[in-house]
Amino acid sequence: MPAVFAFADKVIADPQTATFAAFGSIAMLVLVQLTGSPKARFVAYVSLALVGVAFVVLGTLCSRNAWLAAGAMLVVGFVVLYSGVLGGYVAATGTAAILAFVLPATIPAPLSSLPARLEGWGLASGAAICAVMLLWPDRPRSTLRLQAARACAALADVGDSKLAGDRATIEARARAAREAVDGLRRGFLGTPHRPTGPTGPTAALAALVDELDWLQSFLVPAAEGTSLELCRDENAEALATSVVVLRASAATLEGQSERPDLDQLDAAREAVTQALARRILELPRGPDLQSALEPSFRIRVLSYSARQVATYALLATGAETPELEEQGPRVAGPARDALQATEQLAVEHASAQSVWFQNSIRGAVGLAVAVFIAQRTGLQHSFWVVLGTLSVLRSNALATGSSIVSALAGTGAGILVGAALVIAIGTHETVLWAVLPVAVLIAAYAPRAISFAAGQAAFTVVLFVLFNLIQPTGWQVGVVRIEDVAIGFAISLGVGVLFWPRGAASLLRENLSSAYARSADYVVAVTRQLIDGDASSDGAEQASTMAVHQVEDAFRAYLAERSATNMGVENVATLVAGAARLRRAAQSLSALGSMAEGGDGLGACGENLDGEVHALRAWYVTLGESLVHGSPVPPPHVRDVEGRRRLFECVRDAVAGGDDAKRRPALVLLWASQHLDDLWGLEAHLGRHAAEASRRRVGSSRGASTRRPSWTTCLRPGSQRQRARTSCRRRH
């Protein structure tokens, strides 16, 4: 950056070119950090450079009219910020793109200055692209991909132990697998921008997170023996093949050329289905039915999930892939599919319940106000408005989890240090040039190596030095420039409060409630589809997917704004994952429908599932409402034991006549019942985490009696506190 700035300032000798060369370098090299393949990064940087050209032109055209500049900033800010829903690259480059408009819009200039400005931006873009591609060009592979590879390998280890019957290692490997999968989800939810979008590799990587969590729930249940009693040989073969596929998927994610053998996996899974269909009349009656069905049911779901994992792994690495069998997340390939997926992503977040939509509106309004004030305060003040806006944008781009106080405190400290430096150095240009590279190094390095506030301070010092090099005013800068600093800092404070993502806790609760309700509706819809045969669950699937995406994004915003004293993040993460698990169960139920195609329907038998599935839905909806309204977490619902008994008797009677066409539909209904059993077991797990989050929140808020309680403070355990709990809910 100092080299590009020096060339523009000393060789080209044009202040406009020098200004845009300096800020363009900051935008391309400091505000943007991309990982991935060289081709993908090159395309992203070139695209950012071209977008910057358009924004420099637009900003210059609007720069001489405050209202026009503010209106254009409102539109540009919203479009750029909202476009972040399309994927990590778009979100990560949004800050630099906004800077490309903010800078020309806040520095009024005639149209004749446009060539010099474009020259500066082009110089910065060309040098930056060469630097990122040629200077230390190797970038670490996607951290999430490597975490997914480790999770695949850990799950494969568990499968090997089960096949060997080695009880001594099963528990240790199961614990390691849980840690690997939980770490993957934490990494996924902890990323500043959701690593997904309308294109295949990014969407597949996001889908892997849910799929591996789903696979773990069947391979590593909370309590399960290692015996494979029914269809022992077929179950063992399917498990062994799934382990091989998981290891090949891990190798694929690590960049090796190994390819999973999905045909063998499909054959092994089909063998399990045929074997159990032949022996359906051998299933015991009464309470032993579930234990008899359980091993083959888990193997069937596990093998399906292993196939999905392998397909997503191939997609994430850009390899050719077979079709997805189950209704996993939509992964677009051709341009037309990508366009449709882009439209779907944009539509699903066009709601006041979306954190992307809220922050895009907030950010666009804040930036528009900053640009308008900058236009009204003159050239000197405009520089400092840019400084404040840059600091706020940089804070949002890094998304380190620091509070707004830390970010603005760092900016204030940088202003004080920078002002002191400029006053002390005065007109000593050589000293300013010597300070600039050091300040740039610290500004780019400090946020992660030292602290966020240190990075903000160093970044602000960089801007002070740049401005005094572009417009040297000597020692007299002390009084005039400090006045400008005060105005600019006041504006940056206002923009910071407006721009910073806040209030995510309330939005997270609402989105959690919506995600559980919509996913429970999806479960009901696909269950009715299995029973009736002609119903459609497409609308419920789309609503569930949209709600789960929104709650994941709200959780990211919650992490970005929370202070270090907040408690219960792991429990909240479990609740977020629970919504995804509920949706994934509905997708697996939907896939059961293809098994029954061509067979005689057993709708009359399936009606016995109706009571259980609606009781299930009522529990998950009530859980979501308890998160919003602060009511107690419901206990697990009472099972419909009689309906389950009637279902099995009806199925036995239907296949007792030897009609082979009814065997597969019968097996579908029994396995659907098993899915509902698993979701019932999930209720206690989610309820414990909701209660634990409540207790931790209560513990962290003791002593703050004057502060209004959150939803969790009303969930204190103990019957003696019932009166206080009721009063708390009423006040809340």
NUVEXGU-966376 format. One record per residue (C-alpha): x, y, z. Coordinates in steps of 0.25 Angstrom, whole numbers, padded with zeros to 4 digits, always signed. Layout:
# residues N
XYZ...
This chain:
# residues 732
+0000+0000+0000+0011+0010+0003+0018+0007-0010+0005+0009-0018+0002+0022-0011+0017+0027-0013+0016+0024-0028+0003+0032-0029+0007+0043-0020+0021+0045-0025+0021+0040-0040+0007+0043-0045+0006+0055-0035-0009+0056-0035-0016+0057-0021-0028+0050-0026-0020+0038-0032-0012+0037-0019-0025+0038-0010-0032+0027-0018-0019+0018-0019-0017+0019-0004-0031+0015-0001-0033+0005-0012-0021-0002-0006-0027-0002+0008-0040-0007+0002-0034-0019-0006-0023-0023+0003-0028-0020+0018-0043-0020+0017-0043-0033+0009-0038-0046+0013-0042-0058+0004-0038-0072+0005-0041-0083-0005-0035-0088-0019-0026-0078-0027-0037-0077-0038-0048-0074-0028-0040-0063-0021-0035-0057-0034-0050-0056-0040-0054-0050-0027-0043-0040-0026-0045-0036-0041-0061-0035-0039-0058-0026-0027-0049-0017-0036-0060-0016-0046-0071-0013-0036-0061-0002-0030-0060+0004-0044-0075+0005-0045-0076+0011-0031-0065+0021-0033-0072+0026-0045-0086+0027-0038-0080+0033-0026-0073+0044-0034-0086+0047-0042-0093+0049-0029-0082+0056-0021-0087+0070-0024-0101+0069-0018-0103+0065-0004-0117+0059-0006-0113+0051-0018-0101+0046-0012-0109+0041+0001-0120+0035-0007-0110+0027-0016-0103+0023-0003-0116+0018+0002-0118+0009-0010-0104+0005-0012-0102+0002+0003-0115-0007+0004-0112-0015-0009-0097-0018-0005-0100-0021+0009-0113-0030+0006-0105-0037-0005-0097-0043+0006-0107-0054+0007-0103-0060-0006-0090-0065+0000-0077-0063+0008-0069-0056-0004-0080-0046-0006-0082-0043+0008-0067-0042+0011-0064-0032-0001-0076-0024+0002-0069-0014+0012-0058-0011+0001-0069-0009-0009-0076+0001+0000-0063+0008+0002-0062+0010-0013-0074+0018-0013-0073+0025+0000-0059+0031-0004-0063+0038-0017-0077+0042-0011-0072+0049+0001-0061+0057-0006-0068+0066-0016-0061+0068-0029-0065+0072-0044-0066+0061-0054-0053+0064-0060-0046+0058-0048-0052+0044-0051-0040+0039-0060-0031+0042-0049-0040+0035-0039-0041+0023-0048-0026+0023-0050-0024+0022-0035-0034+0011-0033-0029+0003-0045-0014+0005-0040-0018+0000-0026-0027-0012-0031-0016-0016-0041-0005-0016-0030-0014-0023-0020-0018-0034-0029-0003-0037-0033+0000-0036-0018-0010-0046-0013-0008-0056-0025+0007-0055-0026+0013-0051-0012+0011-0063-0003+0000-0068-0012-0003-0080-0004-0015-0079+0005-0020-0089+0015-0030-0098+0010-0044-0096+0015-0044-0098+0030-0058-0103+0030-0054-0113+0019-0043-0118+0028-0052-0119+0040-0062-0127+0032-0051-0136+0028-0047-0139+0042-0062-0141+0046-0064-0151+0035-0051-0159+0039-0056-0159+0054-0069-0164+0050-0063-0175+0041-0054-0179+0054-0067-0181+0062-0073-0190+0051-0060-0198+0051-0061-0200+0066-0075-0205+0065-0072-0215+0054-0061-0220+0062-0070-0221+0074-0059-0214+0082-0066-0208+0094-0053-0203+0100-0051-0193+0088-0066-0190+0084-0068-0180+0096-0055-0172+0094-0057-0171+0079-0071-0167+0080-0067-0156+0089-0056-0152+0079-0067-0152+0068-0076-0143+0076-0065-0133+0079-0062-0133+0064-0076-0131+0059-0079-0121+0070-0066-0113+0066-0070-0113+0052-0084-0107+0055-0077-0097+0065-0068-0093+0053-0079-0092+0044-0088-0083+0053-0076-0075+0057-0072-0070+0043-0075-0056+0041-0082-0059+0028-0090-0071+0025-0082-0080+0016-0093-0083+0007-0099-0077-0006-0106-0081-0019-0094-0088-0025-0090-0103-0023-0077-0103-0014-0082-0093-0004-0096-0098-0002-0090-0112-0001-0080-0108+0010-0092-0103+0018-0100-0115+0015-0089-0124+0021-0090-0118+0034-0105-0122+0036-0102-0135+0029-0091-0140+0038-0099-0135+0051-0110-0144+0046-0101-0156+0043-0095-0155+0057-0109-0156+0063-0111-0170+0057-0097-0175+0058-0094-0169+0072-0107-0170+0080-0107-0166+0094-0109-0181+0098-0108-0193+0089-0103-0207+0089-0094-0212+0078-0102-0224+0074-0108-0225+0060-0118-0236+0063-0128-0235+0052-0123-0236+0038-0109-0237+0044-0101-0239+0032-0108-0229+0023-0107-0218+0034-0092-0221+0036-0089-0220+0021-0097-0207+0020-0089-0201+0032-0076-0206+0026-0079-0200+0013-0083-0187+0020-0070-0186+0027-0062-0188+0014-0070-0176+0008-0068-0167+0020-0053-0170+0019-0053-0167+0004-0061-0154+0007-0051-0150+0017-0040-0152+0007-0047-0144-0003-0049-0132+0006-0034-0132+0009-0031-0131-0006-0028-0145-0009-0033-0152-0022-0040-0163-0015-0055-0165-0020-0066-0172-0011-0072-0184-0017-0087-0180-0016-0092-0192-0025-0087-0202-0014-0093-0194-0003-0107-0193-0011-0106-0208-0013-0103-0211+0002-0115-0202+0007-0124-0208-0003-0120-0222+0003-0124-0217+0017-0138-0213+0012-0141-0226+0004-0136-0234+0016-0145-0227+0026-0157-0227+0017-0156-0242+0015-0156-0244+0031-0166-0233+0034-0175-0244+0040-0164-0249+0049-0164-0236+0057-0168-0238+0071-0181-0232+0077-0181-0222+0088-0170-0214+0094-0159-0222+0087-0164-0217+0074-0156-0204+0075-0143-0211+0079-0144-0221+0068-0146-0210+0057-0136-0201+0063-0123-0207+0057-0128-0208+0043-0135-0194+0044-0122-0187+0048-0113-0194+0038-0123-0190+0027-0123-0175+0031-0108-0176+0033-0105-0181+0019-0114-0171+0013-0107-0160+0021-0093-0166+0017-0097-0165+0002-0101-0150+0005-0088-0147+0012-0080-0153+0000-0088-0145-0010-0087-0132-0003-0072-0135-0001-0070-0136-0016-0078-0124-0018-0070-0116-0008-0057-0119-0016-0063-0116-0030-0063-0131-0034-0074-0138-0043-0085-0143-0034-0097-0153-0035-0111-0148-0032-0115-0146-0017-0125-0157-0013-0131-0150+0000-0137-0136+0000-0124-0129+0005-0122-0114+0004-0123-0109-0010-0109-0109-0017-0110-0102-0030-0101-0105-0042-0104-0100-0056-0105-0085-0057-0121-0086-0058-0121-0093-0045-0112-0084-0039-0120-0072-0043-0133-0079-0037-0125-0082-0024-0121-0067-0023-0135-0062-0025-0139-0072-0014-0128-0067-0004-0132-0053-0007-0147-0055-0005-0145-0064+0008-0138-0052+0015-0147-0041+0010-0154-0041+0024-0153-0033+0036-0150-0046+0043-0137-0047+0036-0124-0041+0042-0118-0039+0028-0130-0030+0025-0130-0023+0038-0115-0020+0037-0116-0016+0022-0126-0006+0025-0119-0001+0038-0106+0000+0030-0111+0007+0018-0118+0018+0026-0106+0020+0035-0097+0022+0023-0107+0031+0015-0107+0040+0027-0092+0040+0028-0090+0044+0014-0101+0055+0015-0094+0061+0027-0080+0060+0020-0086+0067+0008-0091+0078+0017-0078+0080+0025-0068+0083+0014-0056+0076+0009-0048+0076+0022-0059+0070+0030-0062+0060+0019-0049+0054+0021-0052+0051+0035-0066+0046+0032-0059+0036+0023-0050+0032+0035-0062+0029+0044-0069+0022+0033-0057+0014+0030-0055+0010+0044-0069+0006+0046-0069-0002+0033-0056-0009+0037-0062-0013+0050-0074-0019+0044-0065-0026+0033-0056-0033+0044-0068-0037+0052-0059-0041+0063-0069-0042+0074-0064-0029+0081-0074-0020+0086-0077-0006+0080-0070+0001+0092-0057-0007+0089-0058-0003+0074-0061+0012+0076-0051+0013+0088-0040+0008+0079-0044+0018+0068-0044+0029+0079-0030+0024+0083-0025+0024+0069-0030+0038+0067-0023+0043+0079-0010+0036+0075-0011+0041+0061-0014+0055+0064-0002+0055+0074+0007+0049+0063+0003+0059+0053+0004+0071+0063+0018+0066+0067+0023+0062+0053+0018+0075+0046+0023+0077+0032+0034+0066+0033+0029+0058+0021+0041+0048+0022+0036+0044+0036+0022+0043+0032+0026+0033+0020+0035+0025+0030+0023+0024+0040+0013+0020+0029+0018+0005+0026+0019+0002+0041+0005+0008+0043-0001-0001+0032+0006-0013+0037+0000-0011+0051-0014-0008+0045-0014-0020+0037-0008-0030+0047-0013-0025+0061-0028-0028+0061-0025-0043+0062-0011-0043+0067-0012-0033+0078-0027-0028+0080-0038-0022+0072-0037-0008+0079-0022-0008+0076-0025-0011+0061-0035+0000+0061-0025+0010+0067-0014+0007+0057-0024+0007+0045-0028+0021+0050-0014+0026+0051-0012+0021+0036-0023+0030+0032-0017+0042+0039-0003+0040+0033-0009+0038+0019-0017+0051+0020-0006+0059+0025+0003+0054+0013-0008+0057+0003-0011+0071+0009+0001+0075+0017-0003+0087+0026+0009+0087+0036+0008+0089+0051-0005+0097+0050-0012+0085+0048-0013+0084+0063-0025+0093+0065-0033+0092+0051-0031+0077+0050-0035+0074+0064-0048+0081+0062-0050+0073+0049-0047+0061+0058-0058+0064+0068-0068+0066+0057-0064+0053+0050-0063+0045+0062-0077+0050+0066-0083+0045+0053-0075+0032+0054-0081+0029+0067-0095+0032+0062-0093+0023+0050-0086+0012+0059-0098+0011+0068-0107+0011+0056-0099+0001+0048-0094-0009+0058-0103-0021+0058-0110-0021+0071-0123-0026+0077-0120-0040+0072-0124-0047+0085-0138-0043+0083-0138-0047+0068-0131-0060+0071-0142-0064+0081-0153-0061+0070-0145-0068+0059-0143-0080+0068-0158-0081+0071-0161-0079+0056-0151-0090+0052-0157-0100+0061-0171-0097+0057-0168-0098+0042-0160-0110+0043-0170-0117+0052-0180-0113+0041-0171-0120+0031-0171-0133+0039-0186-0133+0039-0187-0130+0024-0178-0141+0020-0184-0151+0030-0198-0148+0024-0191-0149+0010-0187-0164+0014-0201-0167+0019-0209-0160+0008-0199-0163-0004-0204-0150-0012-0201-0138-0002-0190-0129-0005-0180-0124+0005-0172-0114-0004-0178-0102+0003-0175-0107+0017-0161-0111+0012-0158-0097+0007-0163-0090+0019-0155-0099+0028-0142-0097+0020-0144-0082+0021-0147-0082+0036-0134-0090+0039-0126-0081+0030-0131-0069+0037-0128-0074+0051-0114-0078+0048-0111-0064+0043-0118-0058+0055-0109-0067+0064-0097-0061+0056-0101-0047+0059-0104-0051+0074-0089-0056+0075-0084-0043+0068-0091-0034+0078-0090-0042+0091-0080-0037+0102-0070-0047+0109-0079-0048+0121-0091-0054+0114-0094-0069+0117-0100-0081+0111-0095-0079+0097-0093-0094+0095-0107-0097+0100-0113-0087+0090-0104-0093+0079-0110-0107+0083-0124-0101+0081-0121-0095+0068-0115-0109+0063-0128-0115+0069-0136-0107+0059-0127-0112+0047-0128-0126+0053-0144-0126+0053-0143-0121+0038-0134-0132+0034-0143-0142+0040-0154-0137+0032-0145-0138+0019-0142-0153+0023-0157-0156+0025-0159-0150+0011-0149-0159+0005-0157-0171+0011-0168-0168+0001-0159-0173-0011-0158-0187-0004-0173-0189-0005-0174-0185-0020-0181-0196-0028-0187-0203-0015-0201-0203-0010-0203-0192+0000-0206-0194+0014-0213-0181+0017-0223-0187+0028-0211-0193+0036-0204-0180+0034-0215-0172+0041-0210-0178+0054-0198-0168+0053-0207-0156+0053-0208-0154+0068-0193-0156+0070-0189-0146+0060-0198-0135+0064-0194-0137+0079-0180-0136+0074-0183-0123+0066-0190-0117+0078-0178-0120+0087-0168-0113+0078-0177-0101+0075-0179-0100+0090-0163-0100+0092-0162-0089+0082-0173-0081+0089-0166-0083+0102-0153-0077+0097-0161-0064+0092-0170-0062+0104-0162-0067+0116-0172-0078+0119-0166-0091+0125-0160-0101+0116-0170-0113+0114-0167-0127+0118-0166-0137+0107-0180-0140+0102-0188-0153+0106-0186-0164+0095-0197-0170+0087-0194-0184+0091-0208-0189+0087-0207-0183+0073-0193-0190+0072-0199-0203+0075-0211-0201+0066-0201-0198+0055-0193-0210+0056-0205-0219+0057-0211-0213+0045-0197-0215+0037-0196-0229+0041-0211-0232+0037-0208-0225+0023-0196-0233+0020-0201-0247+0026-0208-0250+0013-0194-0251+0006-0196-0239-0003-0182-0235-0006-0187-0222-0011-0191-0217+0003-0177-0221+0009-0170-0208+0006-0181-0199+0009-0182-0206+0022-0167-0204+0025-0168-0190+0021-0179-0187+0032-0171-0195+0043-0159-0187+0039-0167-0174+0040-0171-0178+0054-0156-0180+0057-0153-0165+0052-0164-0160+0061-0158-0168+0073-0145-0161+0071-0151-0147+0070-0158-0151+0084-0145-0154+0089-0139-0141+0084-0149-0134+0093-0143-0137+0106-0129-0133+0100-0134-0120+0096-0142-0117+0108-0129-0119+0117-0121-0109+0109-0132-0099+0109-0133-0100+0124-0118-0100+0125-0117-0087+0117-0128-0082+0126-0120-0085+0139-0107-0079+0133-0114-0066+0129-0120-0065+0143-0106-0067+0149-0100-0056+0141-0110-0046+0143-0111-0047+0159-0109-0034+0165-0114-0026+0154-0128-0025+0160-0131-0012+0153-0129-0018+0139-0141-0024+0132-0140-0039+0131-0138-0046+0118-0147-0058+0115-0137-0068+0122-0138-0061+0135-0153-0065+0137-0149-0080+0136-0143-0082+0150-0144-0096+0155-0151-0099+0169-0166-0100+0172-0163-0090+0183-0161-0079+0173-0173-0081+0165-0179-0068+0170-0167-0060+0166-0166-0068+0153-0181-0064+0149-0179-0050+0153-0166-0049+0145-0174-0054+0133-0185-0045+0135-0175-0033+0136-0167-0038+0123
